Amino acid sequence: MSRVYVDPTSERAPAHRERIARPESLDGLTIGLLDISKARGDVFLDQLEVRLRERGLRVERFRKPTFAKPAPLDLRHQIATTCDVVIEALAD
């Protein structure tokens, strides 16, 4: 049995994207928590936010209008200009 992988972005020739190195520490960084609007994703992010803030870390929360579409450009811009790292919550 062979597997077929489907690219959900519908790119005919996907752009090559280099991975960005993870920071050695989260100290002094702003952490963005992105809720993609799937059921119970906010529950996970609520708990994660509590733990991050207990460590004295700076946290910003964001939410996509719907999980079915990419985040709007203005939301992506806001996240990119205010956060150093982002954690995205997927849940059901």
PDB file of N, CA, C and O in Angstrom, chain B, residues numbered from 101:
ATOM      1  N   MET B 101       0.835  -1.164   0.000  1.00  0.00           N
ATOM      2  CA  MET B 101       0.000   0.000   0.000  1.00  0.00           C
ATOM      3  C   MET B 101       0.890   1.241   0.000  1.00  0.00           C
ATOM      4  O   MET B 101       1.794   1.362   0.826  1.00  0.00           O
ATOM      5  N   SER B 102       0.632   2.160  -0.926  1.00  0.00           N
ATOM      6  CA  SER B 102       1.414   3.397  -0.962  1.00  0.00           C
ATOM      7  C   SER B 102       0.592   4.535  -0.374  1.00  0.00           C
ATOM      8  O   SER B 102      -0.637   4.481  -0.334  1.00  0.00           O
ATOM      9  N   ARG B 103       1.299   5.567   0.084  1.00  0.00           N
ATOM     10  CA  ARG B 103       0.645   6.730   0.664  1.00  0.00           C
ATOM     11  C   ARG B 103       0.710   7.898  -0.306  1.00  0.00           C
ATOM     12  O   ARG B 103       1.706   8.091  -1.003  1.00  0.00           O
ATOM     13  N   VAL B 104      -0.340   8.652  -0.339  1.00  0.00           N
ATOM     14  CA  VAL B 104      -0.377   9.862  -1.146  1.00  0.00           C
ATOM     15  C   VAL B 104      -0.499  11.040  -0.198  1.00  0.00           C
ATOM     16  O   VAL B 104      -1.421  11.093   0.617  1.00  0.00           O
ATOM     17  N   TYR B 105       0.421  11.981  -0.299  1.00  0.00           N
ATOM     18  CA  TYR B 105       0.395  13.175   0.531  1.00  0.00           C
ATOM     19  C   TYR B 105      -0.159  14.331  -0.290  1.00  0.00           C
ATOM     20  O   TYR B 105       0.260  14.560  -1.424  1.00  0.00           O
ATOM     21  N   VAL B 106      -1.092  15.045   0.291  1.00  0.00           N
ATOM     22  CA  VAL B 106      -1.735  16.149  -0.393  1.00  0.00           C
ATOM     23  C   VAL B 106      -1.367  17.446   0.320  1.00  0.00           C
ATOM     24  O   VAL B 106      -1.457  17.544   1.544  1.00  0.00           O
ATOM     25  N   ASP B 107      -0.954  18.432  -0.460  1.00  0.00           N
ATOM     26  CA  ASP B 107      -0.591  19.736   0.083  1.00  0.00           C
ATOM     27  C   ASP B 107      -1.849  20.598   0.164  1.00  0.00           C
ATOM     28  O   ASP B 107      -2.406  20.960  -0.873  1.00  0.00           O
ATOM     29  N   PRO B 108      -2.309  20.935   1.371  1.00  0.00           N
ATOM     30  CA  PRO B 108      -3.549  21.697   1.491  1.00  0.00           C
ATOM     31  C   PRO B 108      -3.451  23.142   1.010  1.00  0.00           C
ATOM     32  O   PRO B 108      -4.471  23.822   0.899  1.00  0.00           O
ATOM     33  N   THR B 109      -2.247  23.618   0.726  1.00  0.00           N
ATOM     34  CA  THR B 109      -2.093  24.992   0.263  1.00  0.00           C
ATOM     35  C   THR B 109      -2.313  25.117  -1.233  1.00  0.00           C
ATOM     36  O   THR B 109      -2.393  26.232  -1.750  1.00  0.00           O
ATOM     37  N   SER B 110      -2.411  24.011  -1.933  1.00  0.00           N
ATOM     38  CA  SER B 110      -2.642  23.981  -3.374  1.00  0.00           C
ATOM     39  C   SER B 110      -1.493  24.603  -4.157  1.00  0.00           C
ATOM     40  O   SER B 110      -1.690  25.074  -5.278  1.00  0.00           O
ATOM     41  N   GLU B 111      -0.297  24.608  -3.577  1.00  0.00           N
ATOM     42  CA  GLU B 111       0.858  25.140  -4.288  1.00  0.00           C
ATOM     43  C   GLU B 111       1.322  24.118  -5.323  1.00  0.00           C
ATOM     44  O   GLU B 111       1.497  22.942  -5.005  1.00  0.00           O
ATOM     45  N   ARG B 112       1.515  24.559  -6.533  1.00  0.00           N
ATOM     46  CA  ARG B 112       2.013  23.672  -7.592  1.00  0.00           C
ATOM     47  C   ARG B 112       3.512  23.420  -7.411  1.00  0.00           C
ATOM     48  O   ARG B 112       3.999  22.308  -7.615  1.00  0.00           O
ATOM     49  N   ALA B 113       4.225  24.473  -7.024  1.00  0.00           N
ATOM     50  CA  ALA B 113       5.665  24.369  -6.755  1.00  0.00           C
ATOM     51  C   ALA B 113       5.902  25.061  -5.414  1.00  0.00           C
ATOM     52  O   ALA B 113       6.149  26.266  -5.379  1.00  0.00           O
ATOM     53  N   PRO B 114       5.832  24.314  -4.309  1.00  0.00           N
ATOM     54  CA  PRO B 114       5.971  24.927  -2.992  1.00  0.00           C
ATOM     55  C   PRO B 114       7.270  25.716  -2.846  1.00  0.00           C
ATOM     56  O   PRO B 114       8.333  25.277  -3.285  1.00  0.00           O
ATOM     57  N   ALA B 115       7.164  26.871  -2.233  1.00  0.00           N
ATOM     58  CA  ALA B 115       8.343  27.700  -1.977  1.00  0.00           C
ATOM     59  C   ALA B 115       9.190  27.026  -0.900  1.00  0.00           C
ATOM     60  O   ALA B 115       8.664  26.460   0.058  1.00  0.00           O
ATOM     61  N   HIS B 116      10.495  27.096  -1.072  1.00  0.00           N
ATOM     62  CA  HIS B 116      11.397  26.545  -0.061  1.00  0.00           C
ATOM     63  C   HIS B 116      11.495  27.548   1.076  1.00  0.00           C
ATOM     64  O   HIS B 116      11.784  28.723   0.851  1.00  0.00           O
ATOM     65  N   ARG B 117      11.255  27.089   2.291  1.00  0.00           N
ATOM     66  CA  ARG B 117      11.311  27.969   3.451  1.00  0.00           C
ATOM     67  C   ARG B 117      12.293  27.388   4.463  1.00  0.00           C
ATOM     68  O   ARG B 117      12.128  26.265   4.940  1.00  0.00           O
ATOM     69  N   GLU B 118      13.308  28.170   4.776  1.00  0.00           N
ATOM     70  CA  GLU B 118      14.283  27.743   5.775  1.00  0.00           C
ATOM     71  C   GLU B 118      13.654  27.828   7.159  1.00  0.00           C
ATOM     72  O   GLU B 118      12.905  28.759   7.456  1.00  0.00           O
ATOM     73  N   ARG B 119      13.962  26.857   7.994  1.00  0.00           N
ATOM     74  CA  ARG B 119      13.501  26.920   9.377  1.00  0.00           C
ATOM     75  C   ARG B 119      14.288  27.970  10.132  1.00  0.00           C
ATOM     76  O   ARG B 119      15.494  28.129   9.943  1.00  0.00           O
ATOM     77  N   ILE B 120      13.586  28.675  10.981  1.00  0.00           N
ATOM     78  CA  ILE B 120      14.237  29.658  11.836  1.00  0.00           C
ATOM     79  C   ILE B 120      14.670  28.932  13.107  1.00  0.00           C
ATOM     80  O   ILE B 120      13.912  28.135  13.660  1.00  0.00           O
ATOM     81  N   ALA B 121      15.860  29.203  13.557  1.00  0.00           N
ATOM     82  CA  ALA B 121      16.366  28.544  14.762  1.00  0.00           C
ATOM     83  C   ALA B 121      15.519  28.918  15.970  1.00  0.00           C
ATOM     84  O   ALA B 121      15.113  30.070  16.125  1.00  0.00           O
ATOM     85  N   ARG B 122      15.260  27.935  16.821  1.00  0.00           N
ATOM     86  CA  ARG B 122      14.525  28.196  18.055  1.00  0.00           C
ATOM     87  C   ARG B 122      15.398  29.006  19.006  1.00  0.00           C
ATOM     88  O   ARG B 122      16.614  28.824  19.048  1.00  0.00           O
ATOM     89  N   PRO B 123      14.776  29.894  19.765  1.00  0.00           N
ATOM     90  CA  PRO B 123      15.575  30.650  20.739  1.00  0.00           C
ATOM     91  C   PRO B 123      16.073  29.726  21.844  1.00  0.00           C
ATOM     92  O   PRO B 123      15.418  28.743  22.191  1.00  0.00           O
ATOM     93  N   GLU B 124      17.228  30.052  22.385  1.00  0.00           N
ATOM     94  CA  GLU B 124      17.772  29.232  23.470  1.00  0.00           C
ATOM     95  C   GLU B 124      16.972  29.383  24.747  1.00  0.00           C
ATOM     96  O   GLU B 124      16.956  28.480  25.584  1.00  0.00           O
ATOM     97  N   SER B 125      16.299  30.533  24.906  1.00  0.00           N
ATOM     98  CA  SER B 125      15.500  30.812  26.097  1.00  0.00           C
ATOM     99  C   SER B 125      14.310  31.678  25.691  1.00  0.00           C
ATOM    100  O   SER B 125      14.371  32.401  24.696  1.00  0.00           O
ATOM    101  N   LEU B 126      13.241  31.601  26.456  1.00  0.00           N
ATOM    102  CA  LEU B 126      12.084  32.463  26.227  1.00  0.00           C
ATOM    103  C   LEU B 126      12.146  33.741  27.064  1.00  0.00           C
ATOM    104  O   LEU B 126      11.304  34.626  26.916  1.00  0.00           O
ATOM    105  N   ASP B 127      13.144  33.833  27.938  1.00  0.00           N
ATOM    106  CA  ASP B 127      13.290  35.010  28.793  1.00  0.00           C
ATOM    107  C   ASP B 127      13.432  36.272  27.946  1.00  0.00           C
ATOM    108  O   ASP B 127      14.246  36.331  27.025  1.00  0.00           O
ATOM    109  N   GLY B 128      12.622  37.283  28.278  1.00  0.00           N
ATOM    110  CA  GLY B 128      12.690  38.552  27.586  1.00  0.00           C
ATOM    111  C   GLY B 128      11.958  38.593  26.256  1.00  0.00           C
ATOM    112  O   GLY B 128      11.909  39.642  25.614  1.00  0.00           O
ATOM    113  N   LEU B 129      11.381  37.464  25.825  1.00  0.00           N
ATOM    114  CA  LEU B 129      10.670  37.412  24.555  1.00  0.00           C
ATOM    115  C   LEU B 129       9.164  37.551  24.781  1.00  0.00           C
ATOM    116  O   LEU B 129       8.659  37.257  25.864  1.00  0.00           O
ATOM    117  N   THR B 130       8.464  37.997  23.759  1.00  0.00           N
ATOM    118  CA  THR B 130       7.010  38.027  23.792  1.00  0.00           C
ATOM    119  C   THR B 130       6.506  36.775  23.085  1.00  0.00           C
ATOM    120  O   THR B 130       6.869  36.502  21.941  1.00  0.00           O
ATOM    121  N   ILE B 131       5.664  36.020  23.786  1.00  0.00           N
ATOM    122  CA  ILE B 131       5.140  34.765  23.263  1.00  0.00           C
ATOM    123  C   ILE B 131       3.705  34.989  22.818  1.00  0.00           C
ATOM    124  O   ILE B 131       2.863  35.393  23.619  1.00  0.00           O
ATOM    125  N   GLY B 132       3.422  34.733  21.559  1.00  0.00           N
ATOM    126  CA  GLY B 132       2.069  34.840  21.037  1.00  0.00           C
ATOM    127  C   GLY B 132       1.378  33.492  21.120  1.00  0.00           C
ATOM    128  O   GLY B 132       1.952  32.469  20.746  1.00  0.00           O
ATOM    129  N   LEU B 133       0.152  33.489  21.607  1.00  0.00           N
ATOM    130  CA  LEU B 133      -0.657  32.282  21.658  1.00  0.00           C
ATOM    131  C   LEU B 133      -1.794  32.467  20.662  1.00  0.00           C
ATOM    132  O   LEU B 133      -2.641  33.341  20.845  1.00  0.00           O
ATOM    133  N   LEU B 134      -1.819  31.657  19.616  1.00  0.00           N
ATOM    134  CA  LEU B 134      -2.801  31.788  18.545  1.00  0.00           C
ATOM    135  C   LEU B 134      -3.840  30.681  18.627  1.00  0.00           C
ATOM    136  O   LEU B 134      -3.528  29.502  18.462  1.00  0.00           O
ATOM    137  N   ASP B 135      -5.060  31.076  18.882  1.00  0.00           N
ATOM    138  CA  ASP B 135      -6.204  30.164  18.894  1.00  0.00           C
ATOM    139  C   ASP B 135      -6.769  30.153  17.478  1.00  0.00           C
ATOM    140  O   ASP B 135      -7.181  31.199  16.977  1.00  0.00           O
ATOM    141  N   ILE B 136      -6.798  28.998  16.826  1.00  0.00           N
ATOM    142  CA  ILE B 136      -7.283  28.956  15.451  1.00  0.00           C
ATOM    143  C   ILE B 136      -8.797  28.773  15.374  1.00  0.00           C
ATOM    144  O   ILE B 136      -9.339  28.567  14.288  1.00  0.00           O
ATOM    145  N   SER B 137      -9.477  28.846  16.504  1.00  0.00           N
ATOM    146  CA  SER B 137     -10.941  28.784  16.591  1.00  0.00           C
ATOM    147  C   SER B 137     -11.516  27.379  16.449  1.00  0.00           C
ATOM    148  O   SER B 137     -12.676  27.221  16.067  1.00  0.00           O
ATOM    149  N   LYS B 138     -10.731  26.375  16.748  1.00  0.00           N
ATOM    150  CA  LYS B 138     -11.288  25.026  16.823  1.00  0.00           C
ATOM    151  C   LYS B 138     -11.741  24.797  18.259  1.00  0.00           C
ATOM    152  O   LYS B 138     -11.220  25.395  19.200  1.00  0.00           O
ATOM    153  N   ALA B 139     -12.714  23.926  18.397  1.00  0.00           N
ATOM    154  CA  ALA B 139     -13.290  23.660  19.716  1.00  0.00           C
ATOM    155  C   ALA B 139     -12.219  23.263  20.731  1.00  0.00           C
ATOM    156  O   ALA B 139     -11.383  22.402  20.458  1.00  0.00           O
ATOM    157  N   ARG B 140     -12.251  23.886  21.878  1.00  0.00           N
ATOM    158  CA  ARG B 140     -11.412  23.615  23.042  1.00  0.00           C
ATOM    159  C   ARG B 140      -9.947  24.025  22.889  1.00  0.00           C
ATOM    160  O   ARG B 140      -9.148  23.766  23.790  1.00  0.00           O
ATOM    161  N   GLY B 141      -9.577  24.649  21.788  1.00  0.00           N
ATOM    162  CA  GLY B 141      -8.212  25.163  21.665  1.00  0.00           C
ATOM    163  C   GLY B 141      -7.933  26.212  22.718  1.00  0.00           C
ATOM    164  O   GLY B 141      -6.817  26.307  23.229  1.00  0.00           O
ATOM    165  N   ASP B 142      -8.948  27.003  23.045  1.00  0.00           N
ATOM    166  CA  ASP B 142      -8.794  28.042  24.058  1.00  0.00           C
ATOM    167  C   ASP B 142      -8.532  27.455  25.442  1.00  0.00           C
ATOM    168  O   ASP B 142      -7.841  28.069  26.255  1.00  0.00           O
ATOM    169  N   VAL B 143      -9.079  26.268  25.713  1.00  0.00           N
ATOM    170  CA  VAL B 143      -8.865  25.600  27.011  1.00  0.00           C
ATOM    171  C   VAL B 143      -7.375  25.284  27.181  1.00  0.00           C
ATOM    172  O   VAL B 143      -6.793  25.532  28.238  1.00  0.00           O
ATOM    173  N   PHE B 144      -6.778  24.740  26.137  1.00  0.00           N
ATOM    174  CA  PHE B 144      -5.343  24.437  26.168  1.00  0.00           C
ATOM    175  C   PHE B 144      -4.525  25.716  26.346  1.00  0.00           C
ATOM    176  O   PHE B 144      -3.617  25.776  27.175  1.00  0.00           O
ATOM    177  N   LEU B 145      -4.865  26.745  25.548  1.00  0.00           N
ATOM    178  CA  LEU B 145      -4.099  27.986  25.616  1.00  0.00           C
ATOM    179  C   LEU B 145      -4.263  28.693  26.951  1.00  0.00           C
ATOM    180  O   LEU B 145      -3.321  29.326  27.426  1.00  0.00           O
ATOM    181  N   ASP B 146      -5.442  28.601  27.570  1.00  0.00           N
ATOM    182  CA  ASP B 146      -5.634  29.196  28.894  1.00  0.00           C
ATOM    183  C   ASP B 146      -4.657  28.595  29.905  1.00  0.00           C
ATOM    184  O   ASP B 146      -4.034  29.320  30.680  1.00  0.00           O
ATOM    185  N   GLN B 147      -4.530  27.287  29.890  1.00  0.00           N
ATOM    186  CA  GLN B 147      -3.614  26.621  30.818  1.00  0.00           C
ATOM    187  C   GLN B 147      -2.159  26.949  30.499  1.00  0.00           C
ATOM    188  O   GLN B 147      -1.349  27.167  31.400  1.00  0.00           O
ATOM    189  N   LEU B 148      -1.843  26.980  29.228  1.00  0.00           N
ATOM    190  CA  LEU B 148      -0.481  27.311  28.816  1.00  0.00           C
ATOM    191  C   LEU B 148      -0.132  28.744  29.214  1.00  0.00           C
ATOM    192  O   LEU B 148       0.977  29.006  29.680  1.00  0.00           O
ATOM    193  N   GLU B 149      -1.067  29.664  29.035  1.00  0.00           N
ATOM    194  CA  GLU B 149      -0.824  31.051  29.410  1.00  0.00           C
ATOM    195  C   GLU B 149      -0.530  31.171  30.908  1.00  0.00           C
ATOM    196  O   GLU B 149       0.381  31.895  31.310  1.00  0.00           O
ATOM    197  N   VAL B 150      -1.296  30.467  31.721  1.00  0.00           N
ATOM    198  CA  VAL B 150      -1.067  30.496  33.176  1.00  0.00           C
ATOM    199  C   VAL B 150       0.351  30.040  33.489  1.00  0.00           C
ATOM    200  O   VAL B 150       1.053  30.686  34.266  1.00  0.00           O
ATOM    201  N   ARG B 151       0.773  28.941  32.896  1.00  0.00           N
ATOM    202  CA  ARG B 151       2.121  28.409  33.174  1.00  0.00           C
ATOM    203  C   ARG B 151       3.220  29.341  32.683  1.00  0.00           C
ATOM    204  O   ARG B 151       4.234  29.514  33.359  1.00  0.00           O
ATOM    205  N   LEU B 152       3.029  29.931  31.529  1.00  0.00           N
ATOM    206  CA  LEU B 152       4.040  30.862  31.004  1.00  0.00           C
ATOM    207  C   LEU B 152       4.141  32.109  31.878  1.00  0.00           C
ATOM    208  O   LEU B 152       5.241  32.571  32.181  1.00  0.00           O
ATOM    209  N   ARG B 153       3.002  32.649  32.278  1.00  0.00           N
ATOM    210  CA  ARG B 153       3.010  33.854  33.129  1.00  0.00           C
ATOM    211  C   ARG B 153       3.595  33.549  34.511  1.00  0.00           C
ATOM    212  O   ARG B 153       4.249  34.404  35.110  1.00  0.00           O
ATOM    213  N   GLU B 154       3.363  32.338  35.015  1.00  0.00           N
ATOM    214  CA  GLU B 154       3.976  31.938  36.295  1.00  0.00           C
ATOM    215  C   GLU B 154       5.496  31.974  36.211  1.00  0.00           C
ATOM    216  O   GLU B 154       6.172  32.203  37.213  1.00  0.00           O
ATOM    217  N   ARG B 155       6.029  31.749  35.022  1.00  0.00           N
ATOM    218  CA  ARG B 155       7.480  31.814  34.807  1.00  0.00           C
ATOM    219  C   ARG B 155       7.953  33.242  34.553  1.00  0.00           C
ATOM    220  O   ARG B 155       9.138  33.477  34.318  1.00  0.00           O
ATOM    221  N   GLY B 156       7.018  34.196  34.602  1.00  0.00           N
ATOM    222  CA  GLY B 156       7.374  35.592  34.399  1.00  0.00           C
ATOM    223  C   GLY B 156       7.513  35.996  32.941  1.00  0.00           C
ATOM    224  O   GLY B 156       8.141  37.009  32.631  1.00  0.00           O
ATOM    225  N   LEU B 157       6.931  35.210  32.049  1.00  0.00           N
ATOM    226  CA  LEU B 157       7.055  35.493  30.621  1.00  0.00           C
ATOM    227  C   LEU B 157       5.920  36.383  30.136  1.00  0.00           C
ATOM    228  O   LEU B 157       4.822  36.375  30.693  1.00  0.00           O
ATOM    229  N   ARG B 158       6.198  37.137  29.106  1.00  0.00           N
ATOM    230  CA  ARG B 158       5.228  38.057  28.494  1.00  0.00           C
ATOM    231  C   ARG B 158       4.426  37.289  27.438  1.00  0.00           C
ATOM    232  O   ARG B 158       5.002  36.649  26.558  1.00  0.00           O
ATOM    233  N   VAL B 159       3.097  37.358  27.531  1.00  0.00           N
ATOM    234  CA  VAL B 159       2.218  36.587  26.647  1.00  0.00           C
ATOM    235  C   VAL B 159       1.184  37.507  25.996  1.00  0.00           C
ATOM    236  O   VAL B 159       0.607  38.373  26.653  1.00  0.00           O
ATOM    237  N   GLU B 160       0.961  37.309  24.711  1.00  0.00           N
ATOM    238  CA  GLU B 160      -0.096  38.002  23.966  1.00  0.00           C
ATOM    239  C   GLU B 160      -1.023  36.931  23.377  1.00  0.00           C
ATOM    240  O   GLU B 160      -0.555  35.895  22.907  1.00  0.00           O
ATOM    241  N   ARG B 161      -2.332  37.182  23.405  1.00  0.00           N
ATOM    242  CA  ARG B 161      -3.311  36.220  22.879  1.00  0.00           C
ATOM    243  C   ARG B 161      -3.905  36.732  21.571  1.00  0.00           C
ATOM    244  O   ARG B 161      -4.146  37.927  21.404  1.00  0.00           O
ATOM    245  N   PHE B 162      -4.137  35.797  20.644  1.00  0.00           N
ATOM    246  CA  PHE B 162      -4.730  36.102  19.347  1.00  0.00           C
ATOM    247  C   PHE B 162      -5.711  34.985  18.991  1.00  0.00           C
ATOM    248  O   PHE B 162      -5.587  33.856  19.466  1.00  0.00           O
ATOM    249  N   ARG B 163      -6.694  35.325  18.140  1.00  0.00           N
ATOM    250  CA  ARG B 163      -7.676  34.332  17.724  1.00  0.00           C
ATOM    251  C   ARG B 163      -8.046  34.572  16.260  1.00  0.00           C
ATOM    252  O   ARG B 163      -8.373  35.688  15.859  1.00  0.00           O
ATOM    253  N   LYS B 164      -7.984  33.492  15.474  1.00  0.00           N
ATOM    254  CA  LYS B 164      -8.450  33.570  14.094  1.00  0.00           C
ATOM    255  C   LYS B 164      -9.974  33.602  14.089  1.00  0.00           C
ATOM    256  O   LYS B 164     -10.600  33.037  14.986  1.00  0.00           O
ATOM    257  N   PRO B 165     -10.587  34.256  13.092  1.00  0.00           N
ATOM    258  CA  PRO B 165     -12.049  34.268  13.015  1.00  0.00           C
ATOM    259  C   PRO B 165     -12.630  32.878  12.756  1.00  0.00           C
ATOM    260  O   PRO B 165     -13.721  32.568  13.232  1.00  0.00           O
ATOM    261  N   THR B 166     -11.917  32.046  12.011  1.00  0.00           N
ATOM    262  CA  THR B 166     -12.384  30.700  11.689  1.00  0.00           C
ATOM    263  C   THR B 166     -11.184  29.801  11.409  1.00  0.00           C
ATOM    264  O   THR B 166     -10.165  30.256  10.890  1.00  0.00           O
ATOM    265  N   PHE B 167     -11.314  28.526  11.757  1.00  0.00           N
ATOM    266  CA  PHE B 167     -10.210  27.604  11.482  1.00  0.00           C
ATOM    267  C   PHE B 167     -10.161  27.204  10.019  1.00  0.00           C
ATOM    268  O   PHE B 167      -9.151  26.675   9.556  1.00  0.00           O
ATOM    269  N   ALA B 168     -11.234  27.449   9.289  1.00  0.00           N
ATOM    270  CA  ALA B 168     -11.352  26.966   7.912  1.00  0.00           C
ATOM    271  C   ALA B 168     -10.557  27.782   6.896  1.00  0.00           C
ATOM    272  O   ALA B 168     -10.381  27.353   5.755  1.00  0.00           O
ATOM    273  N   LYS B 169     -10.077  28.955   7.305  1.00  0.00           N
ATOM    274  CA  LYS B 169      -9.343  29.821   6.385  1.00  0.00           C
ATOM    275  C   LYS B 169      -8.057  30.298   7.043  1.00  0.00           C
ATOM    276  O   LYS B 169      -7.952  30.307   8.270  1.00  0.00           O
ATOM    277  N   PRO B 170      -7.075  30.698   6.230  1.00  0.00           N
ATOM    278  CA  PRO B 170      -5.856  31.270   6.819  1.00  0.00           C
ATOM    279  C   PRO B 170      -6.187  32.521   7.629  1.00  0.00           C
ATOM    280  O   PRO B 170      -7.209  33.169   7.404  1.00  0.00           O
ATOM    281  N   ALA B 171      -5.319  32.845   8.560  1.00  0.00           N
ATOM    282  CA  ALA B 171      -5.499  34.058   9.358  1.00  0.00           C
ATOM    283  C   ALA B 171      -5.498  35.275   8.440  1.00  0.00           C
ATOM    284  O   ALA B 171      -4.730  35.324   7.479  1.00  0.00           O
ATOM    285  N   PRO B 172      -6.347  36.252   8.726  1.00  0.00           N
ATOM    286  CA  PRO B 172      -6.353  37.479   7.911  1.00  0.00           C
ATOM    287  C   PRO B 172      -4.988  38.165   7.953  1.00  0.00           C
ATOM    288  O   PRO B 172      -4.244  38.048   8.927  1.00  0.00           O
ATOM    289  N   LEU B 173      -4.683  38.871   6.892  1.00  0.00           N
ATOM    290  CA  LEU B 173      -3.385  39.526   6.762  1.00  0.00           C
ATOM    291  C   LEU B 173      -3.095  40.469   7.924  1.00  0.00           C
ATOM    292  O   LEU B 173      -1.971  40.498   8.427  1.00  0.00           O
ATOM    293  N   ASP B 174      -4.089  41.240   8.358  1.00  0.00           N
ATOM    294  CA  ASP B 174      -3.843  42.179   9.451  1.00  0.00           C
ATOM    295  C   ASP B 174      -3.515  41.454  10.753  1.00  0.00           C
ATOM    296  O   ASP B 174      -2.701  41.939  11.539  1.00  0.00           O
ATOM    297  N   LEU B 175      -4.139  40.296  10.992  1.00  0.00           N
ATOM    298  CA  LEU B 175      -3.824  39.512  12.187  1.00  0.00           C
ATOM    299  C   LEU B 175      -2.408  38.944  12.094  1.00  0.00           C
ATOM    300  O   LEU B 175      -1.655  38.986  13.067  1.00  0.00           O
ATOM    301  N   ARG B 176      -2.051  38.419  10.937  1.00  0.00           N
ATOM    302  CA  ARG B 176      -0.684  37.899  10.756  1.00  0.00           C
ATOM    303  C   ARG B 176       0.352  38.996  10.955  1.00  0.00           C
ATOM    304  O   ARG B 176       1.401  38.766  11.557  1.00  0.00           O
ATOM    305  N   HIS B 177       0.056  40.190  10.447  1.00  0.00           N
ATOM    306  CA  HIS B 177       0.980  41.314  10.608  1.00  0.00           C
ATOM    307  C   HIS B 177       1.116  41.696  12.088  1.00  0.00           C
ATOM    308  O   HIS B 177       2.220  41.934  12.578  1.00  0.00           O
ATOM    309  N   GLN B 178      -0.010  41.751  12.783  1.00  0.00           N
ATOM    310  CA  GLN B 178       0.030  42.095  14.214  1.00  0.00           C
ATOM    311  C   GLN B 178       0.864  41.086  14.994  1.00  0.00           C
ATOM    312  O   GLN B 178       1.677  41.467  15.836  1.00  0.00           O
ATOM    313  N   ILE B 179       0.664  39.812  14.717  1.00  0.00           N
ATOM    314  CA  ILE B 179       1.432  38.767  15.409  1.00  0.00           C
ATOM    315  C   ILE B 179       2.921  38.901  15.080  1.00  0.00           C
ATOM    316  O   ILE B 179       3.766  38.847  15.974  1.00  0.00           O
ATOM    317  N   ALA B 180       3.231  39.073  13.810  1.00  0.00           N
ATOM    318  CA  ALA B 180       4.627  39.154  13.378  1.00  0.00           C
ATOM    319  C   ALA B 180       5.356  40.365  13.949  1.00  0.00           C
ATOM    320  O   ALA B 180       6.564  40.310  14.178  1.00  0.00           O
ATOM    321  N   THR B 181       4.635  41.452  14.179  1.00  0.00           N
ATOM    322  CA  THR B 181       5.295  42.665  14.663  1.00  0.00           C
ATOM    323  C   THR B 181       5.298  42.788  16.187  1.00  0.00           C
ATOM    324  O   THR B 181       6.008  43.635  16.730  1.00  0.00           O
ATOM    325  N   THR B 182       4.527  41.966  16.880  1.00  0.00           N
ATOM    326  CA  THR B 182       4.478  42.083  18.347  1.00  0.00           C
ATOM    327  C   THR B 182       5.041  40.871  19.082  1.00  0.00           C
ATOM    328  O   THR B 182       5.267  40.939  20.291  1.00  0.00           O
ATOM    329  N   CYS B 183       5.271  39.769  18.383  1.00  0.00           N
ATOM    330  CA  CYS B 183       5.706  38.539  19.057  1.00  0.00           C
ATOM    331  C   CYS B 183       7.048  38.052  18.534  1.00  0.00           C
ATOM    332  O   CYS B 183       7.391  38.230  17.365  1.00  0.00           O
ATOM    333  N   ASP B 184       7.796  37.429  19.444  1.00  0.00           N
ATOM    334  CA  ASP B 184       9.076  36.823  19.057  1.00  0.00           C
ATOM    335  C   ASP B 184       8.906  35.358  18.686  1.00  0.00           C
ATOM    336  O   ASP B 184       9.596  34.845  17.805  1.00  0.00           O
ATOM    337  N   VAL B 185       7.973  34.686  19.370  1.00  0.00           N
ATOM    338  CA  VAL B 185       7.654  33.286  19.089  1.00  0.00           C
ATOM    339  C   VAL B 185       6.141  33.117  19.169  1.00  0.00           C
ATOM    340  O   VAL B 185       5.462  33.905  19.828  1.00  0.00           O
ATOM    341  N   VAL B 186       5.607  32.088  18.497  1.00  0.00           N
ATOM    342  CA  VAL B 186       4.163  31.856  18.497  1.00  0.00           C
ATOM    343  C   VAL B 186       3.888  30.379  18.744  1.00  0.00           C
ATOM    344  O   VAL B 186       4.561  29.499  18.205  1.00  0.00           O
ATOM    345  N   ILE B 187       2.882  30.136  19.571  1.00  0.00           N
ATOM    346  CA  ILE B 187       2.382  28.784  19.794  1.00  0.00           C
ATOM    347  C   ILE B 187       0.957  28.773  19.269  1.00  0.00           C
ATOM    348  O   ILE B 187       0.135  29.605  19.653  1.00  0.00           O
ATOM    349  N   GLU B 188       0.671  27.825  18.389  1.00  0.00           N
ATOM    350  CA  GLU B 188      -0.649  27.730  17.768  1.00  0.00           C
ATOM    351  C   GLU B 188      -1.375  26.527  18.349  1.00  0.00           C
ATOM    352  O   GLU B 188      -0.815  25.433  18.423  1.00  0.00           O
ATOM    353  N   ALA B 189      -2.631  26.731  18.765  1.00  0.00           N
ATOM    354  CA  ALA B 189      -3.389  25.648  19.394  1.00  0.00           C
ATOM    355  C   ALA B 189      -4.342  25.007  18.395  1.00  0.00           C
ATOM    356  O   ALA B 189      -5.152  25.683  17.760  1.00  0.00           O
ATOM    357  N   LEU B 190      -4.228  23.705  18.272  1.00  0.00           N
ATOM    358  CA  LEU B 190      -5.159  22.908  17.487  1.00  0.00           C
ATOM    359  C   LEU B 190      -5.871  21.972  18.435  1.00  0.00           C
ATOM    360  O   LEU B 190      -5.231  21.337  19.273  1.00  0.00           O
ATOM    361  N   ALA B 191      -7.172  21.876  18.319  1.00  0.00           N
ATOM    362  CA  ALA B 191      -7.910  20.992  19.209  1.00  0.00           C
ATOM    363  C   ALA B 191      -9.243  20.620  18.596  1.00  0.00           C
ATOM    364  O   ALA B 191      -9.681  21.242  17.628  1.00  0.00           O
ATOM    365  N   ASP B 192      -9.874  19.637  19.139  1.00  0.00           N
ATOM    366  CA  ASP B 192     -11.228  19.211  18.778  1.00  0.00           C
ATOM    367  C   ASP B 192     -11.824  18.478  19.931  1.00  0.00           C
ATOM    368  O   ASP B 192     -12.966  18.025  19.851  1.00  0.00           O
TER     369      ASP B 192
END
